[in-house]
Amino acid sequence: MFMRLLQVHTKSDSLPVLPMLYNDNILPELRKAPGCLYGGLIQNIRNPEECISMTLWDTPEHAESYEQSGMFQRLLTQAETYFSDSQEWRVQLSKDVTLEYSPIQEEPLVKSYTIAAASRDTVGTLDHGRMYIRILSIKLLPGKLEEFARLYNELIIPALRSVSGCRYAFLTEGIEERNEVFSVTIWDKKEDADLYETKGIFDTLKKKVQHTFSELYQWKLAADKSSQKRIATSDDMIARGYEVVAGRGFR
């Protein structure tokens, strides 16, 4: 599978309108796009004006054909009136990567990711509802991606299958920066994901794979333990929560 993310900031008065536009105009068009498995508009829980259009595809070629056909630009034009007048497009879930653009309207860049591990072979269950999506970004040691993906398949996915409310989990691999990955988990509701953390399941699983994390993050863990104070680093894992405000699986 292949994932595309388009992250935008919306005008505050457009928040009730954008999900309706996505449901009525964008999802029907995505259904027609060959290879499109899922389309969803997700909204940041803490910052509601940040929205992401997340689409899943059979192959990178299907996603590329979607862009080249002109459909993406046409749908973007329909929605851009609801976007804020911000001077930047944030196109990656990582906190430190932004794309600046000139006052002349240009098509925003889109970040794409290959799916390195997934809990199911279909996304057909992701049809509706205000589900909760938890996206965790992780920076790995060089050369550790294959091992981390194997452990994700062998340890993390089986554990998540037994966690109440966890509907779907997959690991995405950045195309441009191979040492950064995203663990995407989809939940029936936010409270299920919160229990996953408060019960210590997340910390238990993290300990099983943290030897693959970046050197800076491993140093941070050791420094935190010795000083009993939390030290912030640029390699910290970043967890963000999103609510699905419009979405549909096509298979």
C-alpha positions in Angstrom: 0.0 0.0 0.0 0.9 3.6 -0.4 -0.1 6.7 1.6 -0.4 10.4 0.6 -0.8 13.1 3.2 -1.9 16.7 2.4 -1.8 18.9 5.5 -3.4 22.3 5.5 -4.7 25.0 7.9 -8.3 26.0 7.5 -10.2 29.2 8.3 -11.9 28.8 11.7 -15.3 29.6 10.1 -14.8 26.9 7.5 -14.5 24.0 10.0 -18.1 22.9 9.8 -18.2 23.2 6.0 -15.0 21.4 5.0 -16.1 17.9 6.1 -19.3 18.3 4.1 -17.3 19.3 1.1 -15.1 16.3 1.6 -18.0 13.9 1.9 -20.1 15.3 -0.9 -17.5 16.3 -3.5 -14.1 14.8 -2.8 -14.9 11.2 -1.7 -17.1 10.4 -4.7 -14.3 11.5 -7.0 -11.7 9.4 -5.0 -14.0 6.4 -5.4 -13.6 6.7 -9.2 -9.8 6.9 -9.0 -8.2 3.6 -9.9 -6.3 2.0 -7.0 -7.7 4.4 -4.3 -8.5 2.3 -1.2 -9.4 5.0 1.3 -9.9 8.7 1.6 -10.3 10.5 4.9 -10.2 14.1 6.3 -8.7 14.1 9.8 -8.6 17.0 12.2 -6.0 17.6 14.9 -7.6 17.2 18.3 -5.5 20.0 19.9 -5.5 22.3 16.9 -8.8 21.9 15.0 -7.7 24.3 12.3 -5.0 21.7 11.2 -6.5 19.2 8.8 -5.0 16.4 6.8 -6.4 14.6 3.8 -5.1 11.0 4.1 -5.5 8.7 1.1 -4.4 5.1 0.8 -3.5 3.5 -2.6 -2.8 0.1 -4.0 0.6 1.3 -5.4 2.6 4.5 -5.8 1.8 4.4 -9.5 -2.0 4.7 -8.8 -1.3 7.8 -6.6 0.9 9.3 -9.3 -1.8 8.7 -12.0 -4.3 10.4 -9.7 -2.1 13.5 -9.6 -1.2 13.5 -13.3 -4.9 13.1 -14.4 -5.6 16.6 -13.0 -8.2 15.3 -10.5 -6.1 16.3 -7.5 -5.7 19.9 -8.7 -9.4 20.1 -9.5 -10.4 18.9 -6.1 -7.8 21.1 -4.4 -9.2 24.2 -6.3 -12.7 23.4 -4.9 -11.4 23.3 -1.3 -8.8 26.1 -1.3 -11.3 28.8 -0.6 -11.6 27.3 2.9 -7.9 27.4 3.7 -6.4 30.1 5.9 -4.1 32.8 4.6 -1.1 31.3 6.3 2.2 31.9 4.7 3.2 28.2 4.9 2.0 24.8 4.0 2.9 22.1 6.5 3.2 19.0 4.5 4.8 16.5 6.9 3.8 15.2 10.3 7.3 15.9 11.6 7.3 19.2 13.5 10.4 20.7 11.8 9.7 20.4 8.1 7.7 23.1 6.4 7.2 24.2 2.8 7.2 27.9 2.2 5.5 29.3 -0.9 5.3 32.6 -2.7 2.2 34.8 -2.7 1.3 33.4 -6.2 -0.9 30.4 -5.6 1.0 27.2 -6.3 0.1 23.6 -5.9 1.3 22.4 -2.4 3.7 19.5 -2.2 2.4 16.3 -0.8 4.3 13.8 1.4 4.0 10.1 0.4 4.9 7.0 2.3 5.1 3.3 1.5 3.4 0.9 3.9 6.1 -1.3 5.5 3.8 -3.2 7.8 0.0 -3.5 8.2 -2.4 -5.3 10.6 -4.9 -6.2 7.8 -5.0 -6.7 4.1 -7.9 -4.4 3.5 -9.1 -1.0 4.6 -12.7 -1.8 3.9 -13.6 -1.5 7.6 -12.7 2.2 7.7 -16.0 3.3 6.2 -17.4 5.8 8.5 -17.6 7.4 12.0 -15.6 9.8 13.9 -12.8 7.4 14.6 -9.5 8.5 16.3 -6.2 8.3 14.6 -2.9 8.3 16.6 0.2 9.1 14.5 3.6 8.5 16.1 6.8 9.6 14.4 10.0 7.8 15.2 13.6 8.4 14.1 15.7 5.2 13.7 19.3 4.4 13.6 20.7 4.1 10.0 20.2 0.5 8.8 17.6 -0.4 11.4 14.5 0.1 9.3 14.2 -3.5 8.2 14.6 -4.8 11.8 12.1 -2.3 13.2 9.6 -3.3 10.5 10.1 -7.0 11.3 9.6 -6.3 15.1 6.5 -4.2 14.3 5.0 -7.1 12.4 6.0 -9.8 14.9 5.5 -7.9 18.2 3.5 -4.7 17.9 0.8 -5.7 15.5 -0.2 -8.9 17.4 -0.3 -6.9 20.6 -2.4 -4.2 19.1 -4.9 -6.7 17.8 -5.7 -7.6 21.4 -6.2 -4.0 22.6 -9.8 -3.0 22.8 -10.9 -0.4 20.3 -7.8 -0.6 18.0 -9.2 -1.1 14.6 -6.2 -0.9 12.4 -2.4 -0.4 12.6 0.3 0.2 10.0 3.8 1.4 9.7 4.8 3.9 7.0 8.3 4.4 5.7 9.3 7.9 4.4 10.4 7.9 0.8 12.8 10.9 1.1 14.0 10.2 4.7 14.3 6.5 5.2 15.3 6.8 8.9 12.0 8.3 9.9 8.9 6.2 10.2 5.3 6.7 11.3 3.2 4.3 13.3 -0.4 5.0 12.4 -3.1 3.4 14.6 -6.8 3.8 14.1 -9.2 3.6 17.0 -12.9 3.5 17.6 -12.6 6.4 20.0 -10.0 8.6 21.7 -10.6 6.9 25.1 -9.4 3.6 23.7 -6.1 5.0 22.7 -5.7 6.9 26.0 -6.2 3.6 27.9 -3.6 2.0 25.6 -1.1 4.5 27.0 -2.3 4.8 30.6 -2.3 1.0 31.1 1.4 0.9 30.1 0.9 -1.2 27.0 2.6 1.4 24.8 5.6 1.7 27.1 6.0 -2.1 27.2 6.0 -2.3 23.4 8.4 0.7 23.1 11.0 -1.0 25.3 11.1 -4.0 22.9 12.1 -1.8 19.9 13.9 1.2 21.4 17.3 -0.3 20.6 16.5 0.6 17.0 15.8 4.3 17.8 18.3 7.1 16.9 21.4 7.6 18.9 20.2 11.0 20.1 17.0 9.5 21.4 18.8 6.7 23.2 21.1 9.2 24.8 18.1 11.2 25.9 16.6 8.1 27.6 19.8 7.5 29.5 20.0 11.2 30.4 16.4 11.3 31.6 17.0 8.3 33.8 20.1 9.6 35.4 18.9 13.1 36.0 15.3 12.3 36.6 14.4 15.3 34.4 13.0 15.1 30.9 15.4 16.3 28.2 13.9 17.5 24.9 15.7 16.5 21.7 15.0 16.9 18.0 14.7 13.1 17.8 11.9 12.8 20.4 9.0 10.6 19.3 6.0 12.9 18.4 2.5 11.6 19.0 -0.4 13.5 17.5 -4.1 12.7 17.7 -6.7 13.2 15.0 -10.4 12.7 14.7 -11.8 11.4 11.4 -14.4 14.0 10.4 -15.1 12.5 6.9 -13.9 9.2 5.5 -14.7 6.2 3.4 -13.1 2.9 2.4 -13.6 1.8 -1.2 -13.0 -1.9 -0.8 
